[in-house]
Amino acid sequence: MSFLNKLADGKLRSQEAHIEYFSILTRKSKLETSC
């Protein structure tokens, strides 16, 4: 695996983690507002 491939893979993974984190945050806020 080349350096550029590793860099791109890391970017994709961090992006996925960011999206996951954001969806968890929105889910939490939805739960709080529904209560």
PDBQT receptor file of N, H, CA, C and O in Angstrom, charges set to zero:
ATOM      1  N   MET A   1       0.847  -1.194   0.000  1.00  0.00    +0.000 N 
ATOM      2  CA  MET A   1       0.000   0.000   0.000  1.00  0.00    +0.000 C 
ATOM      3  C   MET A   1       0.887   1.250   0.000  1.00  0.00    +0.000 C 
ATOM      4  O   MET A   1       1.770   1.407   0.843  1.00  0.00    +0.000 OA
ATOM      5  N   SER A   2       0.630   2.117  -0.952  1.00  0.00    +0.000 N 
ATOM      6  H   SER A   2      -0.087   1.990  -1.637  1.00  0.00    +0.000 HD
ATOM      7  CA  SER A   2       1.444   3.329  -1.055  1.00  0.00    +0.000 C 
ATOM      8  C   SER A   2       1.010   4.365  -0.020  1.00  0.00    +0.000 C 
ATOM      9  O   SER A   2      -0.046   4.249   0.601  1.00  0.00    +0.000 OA
ATOM     10  N   PHE A   3       1.850   5.373   0.142  1.00  0.00    +0.000 N 
ATOM     11  H   PHE A   3       2.708   5.467  -0.363  1.00  0.00    +0.000 HD
ATOM     12  CA  PHE A   3       1.576   6.428   1.125  1.00  0.00    +0.000 C 
ATOM     13  C   PHE A   3       0.284   7.171   0.791  1.00  0.00    +0.000 C 
ATOM     14  O   PHE A   3      -0.510   7.482   1.679  1.00  0.00    +0.000 OA
ATOM     15  N   LEU A   4       0.082   7.453  -0.503  1.00  0.00    +0.000 N 
ATOM     16  H   LEU A   4       0.728   7.201  -1.224  1.00  0.00    +0.000 HD
ATOM     17  CA  LEU A   4      -1.124   8.177  -0.923  1.00  0.00    +0.000 C 
ATOM     18  C   LEU A   4      -2.375   7.356  -0.648  1.00  0.00    +0.000 C 
ATOM     19  O   LEU A   4      -3.404   7.890  -0.234  1.00  0.00    +0.000 OA
ATOM     20  N   ASN A   5      -2.273   6.048  -0.883  1.00  0.00    +0.000 N 
ATOM     21  H   ASN A   5      -1.437   5.614  -1.219  1.00  0.00    +0.000 HD
ATOM     22  CA  ASN A   5      -3.417   5.176  -0.613  1.00  0.00    +0.000 C 
ATOM     23  C   ASN A   5      -3.755   5.174   0.872  1.00  0.00    +0.000 C 
ATOM     24  O   ASN A   5      -4.924   5.219   1.255  1.00  0.00    +0.000 OA
ATOM     25  N   LYS A   6      -2.718   5.121   1.702  1.00  0.00    +0.000 N 
ATOM     26  H   LYS A   6      -1.769   5.084   1.391  1.00  0.00    +0.000 HD
ATOM     27  CA  LYS A   6      -2.936   5.144   3.153  1.00  0.00    +0.000 C 
ATOM     28  C   LYS A   6      -3.584   6.452   3.562  1.00  0.00    +0.000 C 
ATOM     29  O   LYS A   6      -4.486   6.473   4.399  1.00  0.00    +0.000 OA
ATOM     30  N   LEU A   7      -3.124   7.539   2.971  1.00  0.00    +0.000 N 
ATOM     31  H   LEU A   7      -2.391   7.522   2.291  1.00  0.00    +0.000 HD
ATOM     32  CA  LEU A   7      -3.654   8.864   3.283  1.00  0.00    +0.000 C 
ATOM     33  C   LEU A   7      -5.138   8.950   2.903  1.00  0.00    +0.000 C 
ATOM     34  O   LEU A   7      -5.961   9.434   3.680  1.00  0.00    +0.000 OA
ATOM     35  N   ALA A   8      -5.464   8.476   1.701  1.00  0.00    +0.000 N 
ATOM     36  H   ALA A   8      -4.795   8.083   1.070  1.00  0.00    +0.000 HD
ATOM     37  CA  ALA A   8      -6.845   8.507   1.230  1.00  0.00    +0.000 C 
ATOM     38  C   ALA A   8      -7.723   7.617   2.101  1.00  0.00    +0.000 C 
ATOM     39  O   ALA A   8      -8.855   7.979   2.423  1.00  0.00    +0.000 OA
ATOM     40  N   ASP A   9      -7.201   6.449   2.482  1.00  0.00    +0.000 N 
ATOM     41  H   ASP A   9      -6.282   6.155   2.220  1.00  0.00    +0.000 HD
ATOM     42  CA  ASP A   9      -7.953   5.523   3.320  1.00  0.00    +0.000 C 
ATOM     43  C   ASP A   9      -8.227   6.151   4.683  1.00  0.00    +0.000 C 
ATOM     44  O   ASP A   9      -9.329   6.036   5.220  1.00  0.00    +0.000 OA
ATOM     45  N   GLY A  10      -7.228   6.807   5.230  1.00  0.00    +0.000 N 
ATOM     46  H   GLY A  10      -6.333   6.901   4.794  1.00  0.00    +0.000 HD
ATOM     47  CA  GLY A  10      -7.396   7.466   6.524  1.00  0.00    +0.000 C 
ATOM     48  C   GLY A  10      -8.429   8.577   6.457  1.00  0.00    +0.000 C 
ATOM     49  O   GLY A  10      -9.215   8.759   7.387  1.00  0.00    +0.000 OA
ATOM     50  N   LYS A  11      -8.428   9.317   5.359  1.00  0.00    +0.000 N 
ATOM     51  H   LYS A  11      -7.790   9.170   4.604  1.00  0.00    +0.000 HD
ATOM     52  CA  LYS A  11      -9.398  10.409   5.183  1.00  0.00    +0.000 C 
ATOM     53  C   LYS A  11     -10.812   9.843   5.119  1.00  0.00    +0.000 C 
ATOM     54  O   LYS A  11     -11.730  10.375   5.743  1.00  0.00    +0.000 OA
ATOM     55  N   LEU A  12     -10.984   8.757   4.357  1.00  0.00    +0.000 N 
ATOM     56  H   LEU A  12     -10.239   8.324   3.850  1.00  0.00    +0.000 HD
ATOM     57  CA  LEU A  12     -12.298   8.141   4.229  1.00  0.00    +0.000 C 
ATOM     58  C   LEU A  12     -12.792   7.632   5.575  1.00  0.00    +0.000 C 
ATOM     59  O   LEU A  12     -13.956   7.807   5.934  1.00  0.00    +0.000 OA
ATOM     60  N   ARG A  13     -11.888   7.001   6.311  1.00  0.00    +0.000 N 
ATOM     61  H   ARG A  13     -10.942   6.858   6.019  1.00  0.00    +0.000 HD
ATOM     62  CA  ARG A  13     -12.280   6.447   7.611  1.00  0.00    +0.000 C 
ATOM     63  C   ARG A  13     -12.675   7.542   8.581  1.00  0.00    +0.000 C 
ATOM     64  O   ARG A  13     -13.666   7.409   9.299  1.00  0.00    +0.000 OA
ATOM     65  N   SER A  14     -11.908   8.629   8.609  1.00  0.00    +0.000 N 
ATOM     66  H   SER A  14     -11.103   8.737   8.025  1.00  0.00    +0.000 HD
ATOM     67  CA  SER A  14     -12.218   9.727   9.525  1.00  0.00    +0.000 C 
ATOM     68  C   SER A  14     -13.534  10.389   9.120  1.00  0.00    +0.000 C 
ATOM     69  O   SER A  14     -14.292  10.857   9.969  1.00  0.00    +0.000 OA
ATOM     70  N   GLN A  15     -13.794  10.421   7.810  1.00  0.00    +0.000 N 
ATOM     71  H   GLN A  15     -13.178  10.040   7.121  1.00  0.00    +0.000 HD
ATOM     72  CA  GLN A  15     -15.049  10.998   7.320  1.00  0.00    +0.000 C 
ATOM     73  C   GLN A  15     -16.227  10.134   7.773  1.00  0.00    +0.000 C 
ATOM     74  O   GLN A  15     -17.252  10.652   8.214  1.00  0.00    +0.000 OA
ATOM     75  N   GLU A  16     -16.069   8.806   7.661  1.00  0.00    +0.000 N 
ATOM     76  H   GLU A  16     -15.236   8.385   7.303  1.00  0.00    +0.000 HD
ATOM     77  CA  GLU A  16     -17.124   7.890   8.083  1.00  0.00    +0.000 C 
ATOM     78  C   GLU A  16     -17.373   8.013   9.577  1.00  0.00    +0.000 C 
ATOM     79  O   GLU A  16     -18.517   8.009  10.030  1.00  0.00    +0.000 OA
ATOM     80  N   ALA A  17     -16.286   8.122  10.339  1.00  0.00    +0.000 N 
ATOM     81  H   ALA A  17     -15.356   8.125   9.971  1.00  0.00    +0.000 HD
ATOM     82  CA  ALA A  17     -16.412   8.255  11.789  1.00  0.00    +0.000 C 
ATOM     83  C   ALA A  17     -17.118   9.559  12.133  1.00  0.00    +0.000 C 
ATOM     84  O   ALA A  17     -17.923   9.608  13.063  1.00  0.00    +0.000 OA
ATOM     85  N   HIS A  18     -16.818  10.611  11.385  1.00  0.00    +0.000 N 
ATOM     86  H   HIS A  18     -16.164  10.572  10.629  1.00  0.00    +0.000 HD
ATOM     87  CA  HIS A  18     -17.432  11.917  11.612  1.00  0.00    +0.000 C 
ATOM     88  C   HIS A  18     -18.935  11.846  11.336  1.00  0.00    +0.000 C 
ATOM     89  O   HIS A  18     -19.737  12.389  12.095  1.00  0.00    +0.000 OA
ATOM     90  N   ILE A  19     -19.308  11.174  10.246  1.00  0.00    +0.000 N 
ATOM     91  H   ILE A  19     -18.656  10.733   9.630  1.00  0.00    +0.000 HD
ATOM     92  CA  ILE A  19     -20.723  11.024   9.895  1.00  0.00    +0.000 C 
ATOM     93  C   ILE A  19     -21.446  10.208  10.966  1.00  0.00    +0.000 C 
ATOM     94  O   ILE A  19     -22.565  10.534  11.362  1.00  0.00    +0.000 OA
ATOM     95  N   GLU A  20     -20.786   9.137  11.429  1.00  0.00    +0.000 N 
ATOM     96  H   GLU A  20     -19.877   8.872  11.107  1.00  0.00    +0.000 HD
ATOM     97  CA  GLU A  20     -21.371   8.283  12.459  1.00  0.00    +0.000 C 
ATOM     98  C   GLU A  20     -21.591   9.086  13.740  1.00  0.00    +0.000 C 
ATOM     99  O   GLU A  20     -22.649   9.006  14.364  1.00  0.00    +0.000 OA
ATOM    100  N   TYR A  21     -20.575   9.860  14.119  1.00  0.00    +0.000 N 
ATOM    101  H   TYR A  21     -19.715   9.925  13.612  1.00  0.00    +0.000 HD
ATOM    102  CA  TYR A  21     -20.644  10.688  15.324  1.00  0.00    +0.000 C 
ATOM    103  C   TYR A  21     -21.775  11.708  15.207  1.00  0.00    +0.000 C 
ATOM    104  O   TYR A  21     -22.509  11.949  16.165  1.00  0.00    +0.000 OA
ATOM    105  N   PHE A  22     -21.903  12.298  14.026  1.00  0.00    +0.000 N 
ATOM    106  H   PHE A  22     -21.306  12.102  13.248  1.00  0.00    +0.000 HD
ATOM    107  CA  PHE A  22     -22.928  13.313  13.796  1.00  0.00    +0.000 C 
ATOM    108  C   PHE A  22     -24.324  12.701  13.887  1.00  0.00    +0.000 C 
ATOM    109  O   PHE A  22     -25.233  13.306  14.456  1.00  0.00    +0.000 OA
ATOM    110  N   SER A  23     -24.497  11.499  13.325  1.00  0.00    +0.000 N 
ATOM    111  H   SER A  23     -23.759  11.007  12.863  1.00  0.00    +0.000 HD
ATOM    112  CA  SER A  23     -25.800  10.833  13.360  1.00  0.00    +0.000 C 
ATOM    113  C   SER A  23     -26.175  10.452  14.785  1.00  0.00    +0.000 C 
ATOM    114  O   SER A  23     -27.346  10.506  15.161  1.00  0.00    +0.000 OA
ATOM    115  N   ILE A  24     -25.166  10.062  15.586  1.00  0.00    +0.000 N 
ATOM    116  H   ILE A  24     -24.215  10.018  15.280  1.00  0.00    +0.000 HD
ATOM    117  CA  ILE A  24     -25.419   9.731  16.989  1.00  0.00    +0.000 C 
ATOM    118  C   ILE A  24     -25.858  10.988  17.737  1.00  0.00    +0.000 C 
ATOM    119  O   ILE A  24     -26.770  10.940  18.562  1.00  0.00    +0.000 OA
ATOM    120  N   LEU A  25     -25.206  12.109  17.443  1.00  0.00    +0.000 N 
ATOM    121  H   LEU A  25     -24.465  12.148  16.772  1.00  0.00    +0.000 HD
ATOM    122  CA  LEU A  25     -25.561  13.378  18.087  1.00  0.00    +0.000 C 
ATOM    123  C   LEU A  25     -26.995  13.772  17.747  1.00  0.00    +0.000 C 
ATOM    124  O   LEU A  25     -27.754  14.173  18.629  1.00  0.00    +0.000 OA
ATOM    125  N   THR A  26     -27.367  13.659  16.477  1.00  0.00    +0.000 N 
ATOM    126  H   THR A  26     -26.750  13.333  15.761  1.00  0.00    +0.000 HD
ATOM    127  CA  THR A  26     -28.720  14.047  16.069  1.00  0.00    +0.000 C 
ATOM    128  C   THR A  26     -29.748  13.104  16.683  1.00  0.00    +0.000 C 
ATOM    129  O   THR A  26     -30.844  13.529  17.050  1.00  0.00    +0.000 OA
ATOM    130  N   ARG A  27     -29.394  11.820  16.794  1.00  0.00    +0.000 N 
ATOM    131  H   ARG A  27     -28.504  11.475  16.495  1.00  0.00    +0.000 HD
ATOM    132  CA  ARG A  27     -30.305  10.858  17.391  1.00  0.00    +0.000 C 
ATOM    133  C   ARG A  27     -30.538  11.201  18.865  1.00  0.00    +0.000 C 
ATOM    134  O   ARG A  27     -31.662  11.124  19.363  1.00  0.00    +0.000 OA
ATOM    135  N   LYS A  28     -29.454  11.582  19.555  1.00  0.00    +0.000 N 
ATOM    136  H   LYS A  28     -28.542  11.644  19.151  1.00  0.00    +0.000 HD
ATOM    137  CA  LYS A  28     -29.553  11.950  20.971  1.00  0.00    +0.000 C 
ATOM    138  C   LYS A  28     -30.442  13.174  21.138  1.00  0.00    +0.000 C 
ATOM    139  O   LYS A  28     -31.300  13.208  22.020  1.00  0.00    +0.000 OA
ATOM    140  N   SER A  29     -30.238  14.175  20.294  1.00  0.00    +0.000 N 
ATOM    141  H   SER A  29     -29.541  14.148  19.577  1.00  0.00    +0.000 HD
ATOM    142  CA  SER A  29     -31.016  15.407  20.404  1.00  0.00    +0.000 C 
ATOM    143  C   SER A  29     -32.490  15.134  20.095  1.00  0.00    +0.000 C 
ATOM    144  O   SER A  29     -33.373  15.741  20.700  1.00  0.00    +0.000 OA
ATOM    145  N   LYS A  30     -32.756  14.225  19.156  1.00  0.00    +0.000 N 
ATOM    146  H   LYS A  30     -32.039  13.732  18.664  1.00  0.00    +0.000 HD
ATOM    147  CA  LYS A  30     -34.141  13.872  18.829  1.00  0.00    +0.000 C 
ATOM    148  C   LYS A  30     -34.803  13.193  20.022  1.00  0.00    +0.000 C 
ATOM    149  O   LYS A  30     -35.966  13.452  20.331  1.00  0.00    +0.000 OA
ATOM    150  N   LEU A  31     -34.045  12.316  20.693  1.00  0.00    +0.000 N 
ATOM    151  H   LEU A  31     -33.100  12.105  20.442  1.00  0.00    +0.000 HD
ATOM    152  CA  LEU A  31     -34.580  11.634  21.868  1.00  0.00    +0.000 C 
ATOM    153  C   LEU A  31     -34.885  12.630  22.975  1.00  0.00    +0.000 C 
ATOM    154  O   LEU A  31     -35.907  12.524  23.652  1.00  0.00    +0.000 OA
ATOM    155  N   GLU A  32     -33.990  13.602  23.156  1.00  0.00    +0.000 N 
ATOM    156  H   GLU A  32     -33.159  13.688  22.606  1.00  0.00    +0.000 HD
ATOM    157  CA  GLU A  32     -34.171  14.596  24.208  1.00  0.00    +0.000 C 
ATOM    158  C   GLU A  32     -35.379  15.488  23.935  1.00  0.00    +0.000 C 
ATOM    159  O   GLU A  32     -36.101  15.854  24.862  1.00  0.00    +0.000 OA
ATOM    160  N   THR A  33     -35.603  15.840  22.668  1.00  0.00    +0.000 N 
ATOM    161  H   THR A  33     -35.016  15.543  21.914  1.00  0.00    +0.000 HD
ATOM    162  CA  THR A  33     -36.716  16.727  22.337  1.00  0.00    +0.000 C 
ATOM    163  C   THR A  33     -38.045  15.974  22.392  1.00  0.00    +0.000 C 
ATOM    164  O   THR A  33     -39.076  16.575  22.690  1.00  0.00    +0.000 OA
ATOM    165  N   SER A  34     -38.038  14.673  22.111  1.00  0.00    +0.000 N 
ATOM    166  H   SER A  34     -37.199  14.185  21.868  1.00  0.00    +0.000 HD
ATOM    167  CA  SER A  34     -39.281  13.906  22.107  1.00  0.00    +0.000 C 
ATOM    168  C   SER A  34     -39.776  13.639  23.524  1.00  0.00    +0.000 C 
ATOM    169  O   SER A  34     -40.974  13.450  23.731  1.00  0.00    +0.000 OA
ATOM    170  N   CYS A  35     -38.879  13.619  24.494  1.00  0.00    +0.000 N 
ATOM    171  H   CYS A  35     -37.905  13.772  24.326  1.00  0.00    +0.000 HD
ATOM    172  CA  CYS A  35     -39.257  13.347  25.883  1.00  0.00    +0.000 C 
ATOM    173  C   CYS A  35     -40.014  14.529  26.489  1.00  0.00    +0.000 C 
ATOM    174  O   CYS A  35     -40.411  14.476  27.653  1.00  0.00    +0.000 OA
TER     175      CYS A  35
